[in-house]
Amino acid sequence: EEAKEKHQLKAMRQRSRGQFAEPEQYYSKSFNLIFEFLGERIDIAEIWGEREAARALERLNTIDNVINTETDSGAGYALSPDKEWNPQAGDLKD
């Protein structure tokens, strides 16, 4: 909402100087972070800008990989050296 007001103020100043102010498309640069649970949508955050949305997505993917590693439910990231290797036939147990 604040960005919309800033743009309107800028456009008004340009019109007062006799300049043409091209309207900006507000919603083409905003993204919604949602959580869907049992078919219900829960809005978490509204993210402005493609770069910020890509950064948020990367963080969420990293969190997902760490959780998958800790729960052994996916490939994930190796968080310690013993997680680096899969169990092999004939391995010695601690």
N, C-alpha and C positions, 0 to 999 in steps of 0.2 A: 504494500500500500504506500509506503514511504517513497519507493522508487517511482511509482505512478505520479505522486504529487510533485516530486522533483522534476519529472519530465514535463508535466503540465506547466509548471512555473517557467521552465526553460523555454517552452514553446510560446508562452504568453509574452516573455521578454523579446523573443525574436520577432513575433508579430508586431509588437509595439515599435520596433526598429525598422519595420517594413521588410523583414526577411521572411523567407518561407521556412516553416518548421515541419519537417516530415514526421508523421506520427510513428511511434515505435510500437512494435508488436510485443506486448508484455508477456503473454502466456507462452510464447514460443521459446522463451529462455528460462522457464521455471519447470521444476520437476518435483513430484511428490514422493516422499518416502513413506510407504505404507506397510502395514503388517496385516496379513490375512489369516484369521484364525477361525476355524469352523464356519467358513463361508462369510464371515463378517469382516469388513474392511475397517482397520483402525489407522487413522492418519497419524504418522509420527512427526514428520517435518516437511516443510516446503523449502526446496533448495533452489536458489537463484543462480543461474549460470551453468553452462555445460561443463566447464572445468571443475567447479565445485561438486557437481553431481558425479562426475567421473572419479573424483577423489573419494567421495563418500562410498561409491560402489566398490572401489579398490579396498578401502578399509573394511567394508562388510565382507568381502570375499576373503580377506586375510583372517578375519575373526572366524569365519566359517571353516577355513582350513585348519586353524589352531584347534577349534572345537572337535573337528573330525579326527585330528591326530590324538587328542587326549582321550576320546571315547573309542578309539580304534574302529571308527565307522567309515573311514575313507583314507585316501592316500595322504593328504595333509602335508604338513611340514615336519621335518625331523627337529625336535626341540632339544634333543640330547644325543650323544654318540650312540648309546645303546638302542635308540629308536631308528638309527640310520640303517640298520640291517634287519632283514626279515629273518625269522627263525629258520635254521637249516637242519637237515637231517644229520644226526650225530652230534649236535651241539651239546656242550656241557652246561648243565643248569647250575645256578648259584646256590 
